[in-house]
Amino acid sequence: MTGCHGFPAAVPADRAPPLGRRKPPPYPSGMQLVTVRGLRKSVGSGRASRVLLDGADLDLRAGEMVAILGRSGSGKSTLLNLIGGIDGANGGSIEVGGLRVDRLGDAELTRYRRERVGFIFQLFHLIPELTAEENVALPARMASGEGAGAASRSYELLERFGVAGAADQLPHTLSGGEQQRVAIARALVNDAPLILADEPTGNLDPVAGRAVLTALRELCDSGRSVLLVTHEAEATASADRVEVLDEGRLTPDSAAVPA
């Protein structure tokens, strides 16, 4: 079945893989993975209320990397949090792989975040009491209960990003760039269909940043999808499409973003 523009249509909700699987299967390249329609989100109340998203629409296909640009405070990180099931919207719909994320209950949202989404946070959010390897392995262990396999996969990812030597170290002993690379490895450990990346290269030197972008690009080539918030020109150049978030809405654009 194909949708508009000749691309495969979105996964029907009644045929979406059920939550609770160890690992969702990769979606066919070009399949509509994320569909956001009329998304609204405001923060504060009364005179202090501020609209961040005002009817935002977004499409993301399997195997695609889309970069989100916009002014500081325009709602880019909020958009990622809503799609990732971390925050709730005031209106609109979010569908990921046939699942209506905006309709999931708390337990279903927890499973969704564990199984379907890999997060790369701007502020790392590493658990201070766990070593780098334990931080990376945690999502896999929580999702499947596996031990040795998760540890092996974690070490491979740490090695790939040049921080294998820090596997037994706690986060506070690592530099900001090292913590970022550990956080990126953690996002990839479960082979989630969707990676939500908030400034993933912002704390990295150019060489490490290019390694991260190469890894994200390879994920897309294998059928995974990446939604990337960035201010980095090189990261934008790695994307298949660029969307600008302004006045609460997304518009396709590859031109300069307002400062």
TORMAR-932065 format. One record per residue (C-alpha): residue number from 1; x, y, z. Coordinates in steps of 0.2 Angstrom, whole numbers, padded with zeros to 4 digits, always signed. Example, Ala and Ser with C-alpha at 12.3 -4.5 7.8 and 13.67 -1.06 7.14 Angstrom:
# residues 2
{1,{+0062,-0022,+0039}}
{2,{+0068,-0005,+0036}}
This chain:
# residues 259
{1,{+0000,+0000,+0000}}
{2,{+0007,+0017,-0005}}
{3,{+0002,+0034,+0001}}
{4,{+0004,+0051,-0007}}
{5,{+0020,+0056,-0017}}
{6,{+0023,+0037,-0020}}
{7,{+0029,+0033,-0002}}
{8,{+0023,+0018,+0008}}
{9,{+0008,+0023,+0018}}
{10,{+0009,+0024,+0037}}
{11,{+0007,+0009,+0048}}
{12,{-0011,+0006,+0051}}
{13,{-0015,+0007,+0070}}
{14,{-0023,-0010,+0070}}
{15,{-0007,-0018,+0063}}
{16,{+0006,-0009,+0073}}
{17,{+0017,-0021,+0083}}
{18,{+0011,-0022,+0101}}
{19,{+0020,-0014,+0115}}
{20,{+0029,-0027,+0125}}
{21,{+0040,-0034,+0112}}
{22,{+0059,-0035,+0115}}
{23,{+0063,-0026,+0100}}
{24,{+0051,-0019,+0086}}
{25,{+0055,-0024,+0069}}
{26,{+0063,-0011,+0057}}
{27,{+0050,-0002,+0047}}
{28,{+0052,-0002,+0028}}
{29,{+0062,+0012,+0021}}
{30,{+0050,+0026,+0016}}
{31,{+0036,+0020,+0028}}
{32,{+0028,+0034,+0037}}
{33,{+0034,+0032,+0054}}
{34,{+0029,+0048,+0063}}
{35,{+0014,+0059,+0060}}
{36,{+0010,+0074,+0070}}
{37,{-0005,+0084,+0066}}
{38,{-0012,+0100,+0074}}
{39,{+0000,+0099,+0089}}
{40,{-0003,+0112,+0102}}
{41,{+0007,+0115,+0118}}
{42,{+0007,+0130,+0130}}
{43,{+0016,+0133,+0147}}
{44,{+0011,+0144,+0162}}
{45,{-0006,+0151,+0165}}
{46,{-0015,+0167,+0165}}
{47,{-0005,+0182,+0159}}
{48,{+0011,+0171,+0161}}
{49,{+0004,+0158,+0148}}
{50,{+0015,+0156,+0133}}
{51,{+0011,+0146,+0117}}
{52,{+0025,+0135,+0111}}
{53,{+0016,+0125,+0098}}
{54,{+0001,+0131,+0089}}
{55,{-0005,+0118,+0077}}
{56,{+0012,+0111,+0072}}
{57,{+0012,+0097,+0059}}
{58,{+0026,+0085,+0055}}
{59,{+0030,+0069,+0045}}
{60,{+0045,+0058,+0047}}
{61,{+0048,+0042,+0036}}
{62,{+0058,+0027,+0041}}
{63,{+0076,+0029,+0036}}
{64,{+0075,+0048,+0036}}
{65,{+0084,+0062,+0046}}
{66,{+0075,+0078,+0049}}
{67,{+0083,+0093,+0057}}
{68,{+0072,+0105,+0067}}
{69,{+0079,+0123,+0068}}
{70,{+0072,+0138,+0077}}
{71,{+0075,+0152,+0089}}
{72,{+0080,+0148,+0107}}
{73,{+0064,+0145,+0117}}
{74,{+0054,+0142,+0101}}
{75,{+0048,+0125,+0107}}
{76,{+0060,+0113,+0098}}
{77,{+0065,+0103,+0114}}
{78,{+0046,+0103,+0119}}
{79,{+0042,+0095,+0102}}
{80,{+0054,+0081,+0105}}
{81,{+0047,+0078,+0122}}
{82,{+0030,+0077,+0116}}
{83,{+0034,+0064,+0102}}
{84,{+0044,+0055,+0115}}
{85,{+0030,+0053,+0127}}
{86,{+0039,+0063,+0141}}
{87,{+0027,+0077,+0141}}
{88,{+0008,+0079,+0136}}
{89,{+0001,+0090,+0123}}
{90,{-0014,+0102,+0125}}
{91,{-0021,+0096,+0108}}
{92,{-0018,+0088,+0092}}
{93,{-0012,+0070,+0088}}
{94,{+0005,+0061,+0088}}
{95,{+0006,+0044,+0079}}
{96,{+0022,+0034,+0079}}
{97,{+0023,+0017,+0070}}
{98,{+0004,+0015,+0071}}
{99,{+0003,+0020,+0090}}
{100,{-0007,+0035,+0095}}
{101,{+0006,+0041,+0108}}
{102,{-0006,+0055,+0114}}
{103,{-0018,+0042,+0119}}
{104,{-0007,+0030,+0129}}
{105,{-0008,+0027,+0147}}
{106,{+0006,+0029,+0160}}
{107,{+0012,+0011,+0159}}
{108,{+0010,+0010,+0140}}
{109,{+0020,+0026,+0139}}
{110,{+0034,+0019,+0149}}
{111,{+0035,+0004,+0137}}
{112,{+0034,+0015,+0122}}
{113,{+0049,+0025,+0128}}
{114,{+0059,+0009,+0132}}
{115,{+0056,+0000,+0116}}
{116,{+0052,+0013,+0102}}
{117,{+0062,+0028,+0106}}
{118,{+0080,+0032,+0109}}
{119,{+0083,+0049,+0118}}
{120,{+0099,+0060,+0116}}
{121,{+0096,+0074,+0129}}
{122,{+0105,+0091,+0128}}
{123,{+0109,+0089,+0147}}
{124,{+0114,+0071,+0146}}
{125,{+0103,+0064,+0161}}
{126,{+0116,+0051,+0165}}
{127,{+0112,+0042,+0182}}
{128,{+0126,+0048,+0193}}
{129,{+0128,+0032,+0203}}
{130,{+0130,+0021,+0188}}
{131,{+0146,+0019,+0178}}
{132,{+0146,+0024,+0159}}
{133,{+0144,+0006,+0154}}
{134,{+0129,+0003,+0166}}
{135,{+0121,+0019,+0160}}
{136,{+0122,+0013,+0142}}
{137,{+0116,-0004,+0146}}
{138,{+0102,+0001,+0157}}
{139,{+0088,+0003,+0144}}
{140,{+0092,-0014,+0137}}
{141,{+0092,-0022,+0154}}
{142,{+0075,-0013,+0158}}
{143,{+0067,-0018,+0142}}
{144,{+0073,-0036,+0141}}
{145,{+0081,-0041,+0157}}
{146,{+0097,-0047,+0148}}
{147,{+0113,-0045,+0156}}
{148,{+0129,-0051,+0147}}
{149,{+0121,-0046,+0130}}
{150,{+0117,-0029,+0136}}
{151,{+0135,-0026,+0143}}
{152,{+0143,-0032,+0127}}
{153,{+0132,-0021,+0116}}
{154,{+0136,-0006,+0128}}
{155,{+0155,-0009,+0127}}
{156,{+0154,-0009,+0108}}
{157,{+0145,+0007,+0107}}
{158,{+0157,+0015,+0120}}
{159,{+0171,+0009,+0109}}
{160,{+0163,+0016,+0094}}
{161,{+0162,+0033,+0101}}
{162,{+0180,+0033,+0108}}
{163,{+0175,+0032,+0127}}
{164,{+0178,+0013,+0130}}
{165,{+0191,+0018,+0142}}
{166,{+0178,+0027,+0153}}
{167,{+0167,+0011,+0154}}
{168,{+0170,+0009,+0173}}
{169,{+0170,+0028,+0177}}
{170,{+0156,+0037,+0185}}
{171,{+0148,+0052,+0175}}
{172,{+0155,+0066,+0187}}
{173,{+0173,+0060,+0182}}
{174,{+0170,+0063,+0164}}
{175,{+0171,+0078,+0153}}
{176,{+0155,+0086,+0146}}
{177,{+0160,+0079,+0129}}
{178,{+0163,+0062,+0136}}
{179,{+0146,+0062,+0145}}
{180,{+0138,+0067,+0129}}
{181,{+0145,+0052,+0119}}
{182,{+0140,+0040,+0133}}
{183,{+0122,+0048,+0132}}
{184,{+0122,+0045,+0113}}
{185,{+0128,+0027,+0116}}
{186,{+0114,+0024,+0128}}
{187,{+0101,+0031,+0115}}
{188,{+0107,+0018,+0102}}
{189,{+0108,+0002,+0113}}
{190,{+0090,-0004,+0110}}
{191,{+0090,-0001,+0091}}
{192,{+0075,+0009,+0093}}
{193,{+0065,+0014,+0077}}
{194,{+0065,+0032,+0082}}
{195,{+0080,+0043,+0088}}
{196,{+0076,+0060,+0096}}
{197,{+0092,+0070,+0097}}
{198,{+0092,+0087,+0106}}
{199,{+0109,+0096,+0101}}
{200,{+0118,+0079,+0100}}
{201,{+0135,+0087,+0094}}
{202,{+0133,+0103,+0104}}
{203,{+0147,+0098,+0117}}
{204,{+0158,+0089,+0106}}
{205,{+0174,+0093,+0096}}
{206,{+0173,+0093,+0077}}
{207,{+0180,+0075,+0075}}
{208,{+0169,+0068,+0089}}
{209,{+0154,+0077,+0082}}
{210,{+0157,+0070,+0064}}
{211,{+0158,+0052,+0072}}
{212,{+0141,+0055,+0080}}
{213,{+0133,+0062,+0064}}
{214,{+0140,+0047,+0054}}
{215,{+0133,+0035,+0067}}
{216,{+0116,+0044,+0065}}
{217,{+0117,+0043,+0046}}
{218,{+0121,+0025,+0047}}
{219,{+0105,+0022,+0058}}
{220,{+0095,+0030,+0045}}
{221,{+0102,+0020,+0031}}
{222,{+0097,+0004,+0041}}
{223,{+0079,+0010,+0042}}
{224,{+0079,+0020,+0058}}
{225,{+0073,+0038,+0059}}
{226,{+0081,+0053,+0067}}
{227,{+0073,+0069,+0073}}
{228,{+0087,+0081,+0076}}
{229,{+0086,+0098,+0085}}
{230,{+0102,+0107,+0081}}
{231,{+0111,+0124,+0078}}
{232,{+0126,+0115,+0069}}
{233,{+0128,+0119,+0051}}
{234,{+0136,+0102,+0048}}
{235,{+0122,+0093,+0057}}
{236,{+0109,+0102,+0046}}
{237,{+0119,+0097,+0031}}
{238,{+0118,+0078,+0036}}
{239,{+0099,+0079,+0037}}
{240,{+0087,+0074,+0023}}
{241,{+0076,+0088,+0026}}
{242,{+0075,+0104,+0037}}
{243,{+0060,+0111,+0046}}
{244,{+0059,+0128,+0054}}
{245,{+0049,+0130,+0070}}
{246,{+0042,+0148,+0071}}
{247,{+0027,+0155,+0079}}
{248,{+0022,+0138,+0085}}
{249,{+0022,+0130,+0068}}
{250,{+0034,+0120,+0057}}
{251,{+0038,+0125,+0039}}
{252,{+0050,+0116,+0027}}
{253,{+0065,+0128,+0025}}
{254,{+0084,+0126,+0022}}
{255,{+0088,+0144,+0023}}
{256,{+0094,+0154,+0038}}
{257,{+0085,+0154,+0054}}
{258,{+0081,+0170,+0063}}
{259,{+0093,+0173,+0077}}
